[in-house]
Amino acid sequence: MGTCNIGARKWDSHRYQLTMFLDGDVPREKNMAKCHGMAAVGGKIYYEIAGDELGFIRSNGDGSPELDAMAVDMVDLPLSMPMAATYLVESCGDLFLVVVFFDGDNVHKIAEHAVYKMDFLRPAWCKVDSIGDDRAFLLGGDRIGISNFGASCSTAYHGGCGGMRGNCIYFLNHMAITENFLHVIDVGKGTEEVQRPFRHKGYMMPVRPPFWLVPTECTP
C-alpha cells in the first residue's frame, strides 16, 4: 500500500495483511480495494471488508497507516437479486453506500437501487431517499468489477444547460464489459434514464473503456 501525507514530496510503501476466513475456517488473503470501493471521511479511509464489519485505515503519529475495523451489519441483499454492485461515497463529510441491483444474473439490466448513509453513533447504515439537490454521485470502476469507485460532485458548478442534475446518480455500468452506457438514476423520483453517447451522438469508441461518463455543459 502506498501513502503520501499532505505536504510530503514522495510516496511511502507499506505492507499489510488482511485475512478473511471462508467456510471451514479456511484463510484467504484479501486486497482491500479489490471488488469494492474506498472513501475517506473524517481522517479515515473506509473500505468494505465483511458482512458484519467495515474496515478503515487511520494514520499513526508517525504518519504510518494502521488497519482497523468497526462492527456494523451490511445492508440486506435480496436473494431474488443475487448480482449487485456496491460503492462507498464521501459527500460533505458524510459516508454513503450506494447499491445497484441487477435483474437476476443479467448485469445489463438494472432492477433497483438503494442509497444508505452511515450513522456513526449507532453505528448503522440508514436508508435515505435523497442525497441532496446540490450534488450528484458518479459511480464507475474497472471492467468486470475488479474495483469500484464513487465520488460526489457539486451541481452548483456543473448543473444546468445540459450539465449534471442534483439528487442524481451517474452510473457507468462497468460490470457489463461490452457496455458503454450512462445510467442516470434520479434518487428522489426513483427513475432511470439510459444514455448511449457513442451510439446516438456518433462519438468514436475510446481506446480503453471509460471509467466515468458525465454530461457536459453546453457552450454559449
Secondary structure, DSSP 8 states (H G I E B T S, - for coil): -EE--TT-SS-EE-----EEEETTTEEEE--TTTTS-EEEETTEEEEEEETTEEEEEEE-TTS-EEEEEEE-------TT---EEEEEEEETTEEEEEEEEEETTEEEEEEEEEEEEEETTTTEEEEES-S-TTEEEEEEESGGGS-EEEEEEEHHHH-STTS--TTEEEEE-TTSTT---EEEEETTTTEEEEE-HHHHS-----SS--S---------
